[in-house]
Amino acid sequence: ERDARKAALKMEQDIERGKKFDSVTLEEFITDFFKRVVVEQVGEVTYLNQWQIVKKYIIPYLGKYKVEKITDNHIEGFYQRMMKDNISRAIIRNSNIVLSKTFRYAKDKKKIIVDNPMDAVTRPSYKPAKASVWSREQVLTFLEGCKHSKFYALYVTAAETGMRRSELLALEWKNINPEKGVIVVNSALKYTPELNIS
């Protein structure tokens, strides 16, 4: 009898939520979530990277479905489609992160779903590709071949310091102390497709 009462109460809650939020698609919900909430929670680069995933992958595949109708099967089908289309595992993993926080917000904060479909989703495996590193001989050959390039100093700096490309491109003369042989790394550049700037 207690189980029957619980089931009846859940059914009533589902009906009420369905009446109130029947018109909300994932596209509408996730767009509002990102524009109002996520933008205040993460840095600009993280926001833009995640928003690109939303626009390029999540909305085209899942955006048309009502939030409360999306199941773990829809989401796993989305991951399988991405793998079939040779989308990188890193992007699939980041899509999982975005969907997880979106449905958590829908359930815990907005209370428009009773069960979080992400709880039943089999997470895609993620193994970063092994980095390919040049040998000393390969580096010297490369530097010899581009000795007359206007970027030669940049290439030597990269080879000698191991700085990332984003850090190299953000270097200014004030960061360099030739007398002490010191370079201060305190910034990095990142391409932001939303703004078409670095």
C-alpha positions as CSV (number, residue, x, y, z in Angstrom):
1,E,0.0,0.0,0.0
2,R,2.9,2.4,0.8
3,D,4.5,1.6,-2.6
4,A,1.2,2.3,-4.3
5,R,0.9,5.7,-2.5
6,K,4.5,6.6,-3.5
7,A,3.8,5.6,-7.1
8,A,0.6,7.7,-7.2
9,L,2.4,10.7,-5.7
10,K,5.2,10.4,-8.3
11,M,2.6,10.2,-11.1
12,E,0.9,13.4,-9.8
13,Q,4.2,15.2,-9.7
14,D,5.1,14.0,-13.2
15,I,1.7,15.2,-14.5
16,E,2.1,18.6,-12.8
17,R,5.6,19.0,-14.2
18,G,4.5,17.9,-17.6
19,K,1.7,20.5,-17.6
20,K,4.0,23.3,-16.5
21,F,7.0,22.5,-18.7
22,D,5.6,20.7,-21.6
23,S,6.9,23.2,-24.1
24,V,10.5,23.3,-23.0
25,T,12.8,21.6,-25.4
26,L,16.4,20.8,-24.5
27,E,17.5,23.5,-27.0
28,E,15.5,26.2,-25.1
29,F,16.5,25.0,-21.7
30,I,20.3,24.5,-22.3
31,T,20.5,27.9,-24.2
32,D,18.9,29.7,-21.2
33,F,21.0,27.7,-18.8
34,F,24.2,28.8,-20.5
35,K,23.3,32.4,-21.2
36,R,22.1,33.0,-17.6
37,V,23.9,30.5,-15.3
38,V,27.0,28.9,-16.8
39,V,28.3,32.3,-18.1
40,E,28.6,33.4,-14.5
41,Q,30.2,30.2,-13.2
42,V,33.1,29.5,-15.5
43,G,35.9,31.5,-17.2
44,E,35.4,32.9,-20.7
45,V,37.5,30.3,-22.5
46,T,35.7,27.4,-20.8
47,Y,32.3,29.0,-21.5
48,L,33.1,29.5,-25.2
49,N,34.5,26.0,-25.6
50,Q,31.4,24.4,-23.9
51,W,29.0,26.6,-25.8
52,Q,30.6,25.5,-29.1
53,I,29.9,21.9,-28.1
54,V,26.3,22.8,-27.3
55,K,25.7,24.5,-30.6
56,K,27.7,22.1,-32.8
57,Y,26.8,18.8,-31.3
58,I,24.2,18.7,-28.5
59,I,21.5,21.0,-30.0
60,P,21.5,19.4,-33.5
61,Y,21.1,15.9,-32.1
62,L,19.1,16.3,-28.9
63,G,17.8,19.9,-29.0
64,K,14.3,19.1,-30.4
65,Y,13.4,16.7,-27.5
66,K,11.4,17.9,-24.5
67,V,13.7,17.9,-21.5
68,E,11.5,15.6,-19.4
69,K,11.2,13.1,-22.3
70,I,15.0,12.6,-22.8
71,T,16.2,9.2,-21.6
72,D,19.6,7.6,-21.1
73,N,19.0,5.8,-24.4
74,H,18.8,9.1,-26.2
75,I,22.1,10.3,-24.7
76,E,23.9,7.0,-25.3
77,G,22.6,7.1,-28.9
78,F,24.1,10.6,-29.2
79,Y,27.5,9.4,-28.0
80,Q,27.3,6.4,-30.4
81,R,26.5,8.8,-33.3
82,M,29.5,11.0,-32.4
83,M,31.8,8.0,-32.4
84,K,30.4,6.8,-35.7
85,D,31.1,10.3,-37.1
86,N,34.7,10.1,-35.8
87,I,34.3,12.9,-33.3
88,S,37.2,12.9,-30.9
89,R,36.8,11.2,-27.5
90,A,37.8,14.5,-25.8
91,I,34.8,16.2,-27.4
92,I,32.5,13.3,-26.4
93,R,33.8,13.5,-22.9
94,N,33.2,17.2,-22.7
95,S,29.7,16.7,-24.1
96,N,29.1,14.4,-21.2
97,I,30.3,17.0,-18.8
98,V,28.0,19.6,-20.3
99,L,25.0,17.3,-20.3
100,S,25.6,16.2,-16.7
101,K,25.5,19.7,-15.3
102,T,22.6,20.7,-17.5
103,F,20.4,17.8,-16.3
104,R,21.6,18.2,-12.7
105,Y,20.4,21.9,-12.9
106,A,17.1,20.8,-14.4
107,K,16.5,18.3,-11.6
108,D,18.0,19.9,-8.5
109,K,17.5,23.6,-9.2
110,K,14.6,24.0,-11.6
111,K,12.9,20.8,-10.6
112,I,11.5,20.2,-14.1
113,I,12.5,16.5,-14.1
114,V,12.0,13.8,-11.5
115,D,14.9,11.5,-12.6
116,N,18.2,12.6,-14.0
117,P,18.8,10.5,-17.2
118,M,22.5,11.0,-16.8
119,D,22.5,8.7,-13.7
120,A,21.8,5.7,-16.0
121,V,24.1,6.7,-18.8
122,T,27.2,4.6,-19.5
123,R,29.9,7.2,-19.7
124,P,32.1,7.0,-22.8
125,S,35.6,5.9,-22.1
126,Y,38.4,8.5,-22.5
127,K,42.0,7.8,-23.1
128,P,44.1,10.8,-24.2
129,A,46.3,10.1,-27.2
130,K,49.9,9.5,-26.3
131,A,51.9,12.7,-27.0
132,S,54.5,12.5,-29.8
133,V,57.8,14.1,-28.8
134,W,60.7,15.0,-31.1
135,S,64.1,13.7,-30.3
136,R,67.0,16.2,-29.8
137,E,68.2,15.3,-33.3
138,Q,64.8,16.1,-34.8
139,V,64.7,19.4,-33.0
140,L,68.1,20.4,-34.3
141,T,67.2,19.4,-37.8
142,F,64.1,21.5,-37.7
143,L,65.9,24.5,-36.3
144,E,68.6,24.2,-38.9
145,G,66.0,24.1,-41.7
146,C,64.2,27.2,-40.6
147,K,67.2,29.3,-39.6
148,H,66.2,32.1,-42.0
149,S,62.6,32.2,-40.9
150,K,61.3,35.3,-39.3
151,F,59.9,33.0,-36.6
152,Y,63.3,31.4,-35.8
153,A,63.6,33.1,-32.4
154,L,60.1,31.9,-31.5
155,Y,61.0,28.3,-32.5
156,V,64.2,28.3,-30.5
157,T,62.4,29.7,-27.5
158,A,59.8,26.9,-27.8
159,A,62.5,24.3,-28.1
160,E,64.5,25.6,-25.1
161,T,61.7,26.3,-22.7
162,G,58.9,23.9,-23.6
163,M,56.4,26.7,-23.5
164,R,53.0,26.2,-25.0
165,R,52.0,27.9,-28.2
166,S,49.5,30.0,-26.4
167,E,52.1,31.2,-23.9
168,L,54.7,31.9,-26.7
169,L,52.1,34.0,-28.6
170,A,51.3,36.0,-25.5
171,L,54.9,37.0,-24.8
172,E,55.8,40.7,-24.6
173,W,59.3,42.3,-24.3
174,K,58.5,43.2,-20.7
175,N,58.3,39.4,-19.9
176,I,61.9,38.8,-21.1
177,N,65.1,39.6,-19.1
178,P,68.0,38.8,-21.4
179,E,70.6,39.8,-18.8
180,K,69.4,37.2,-16.3
181,G,68.2,34.7,-19.0
182,V,64.7,34.7,-17.6
183,I,61.3,34.7,-19.3
184,V,58.3,35.3,-17.1
185,V,55.2,33.4,-18.3
186,N,52.0,35.0,-16.9
187,S,49.5,34.9,-19.7
188,A,48.3,32.9,-22.7
189,L,46.3,33.6,-25.9
190,K,43.3,31.5,-26.9
191,Y,41.3,31.6,-30.1
192,T,37.7,32.4,-29.3
193,P,35.5,31.5,-32.4
194,E,32.5,33.3,-30.9
195,L,34.3,36.6,-31.1
196,N,36.7,35.7,-33.9
197,I,39.6,37.0,-31.9
198,S,42.5,35.7,-29.8
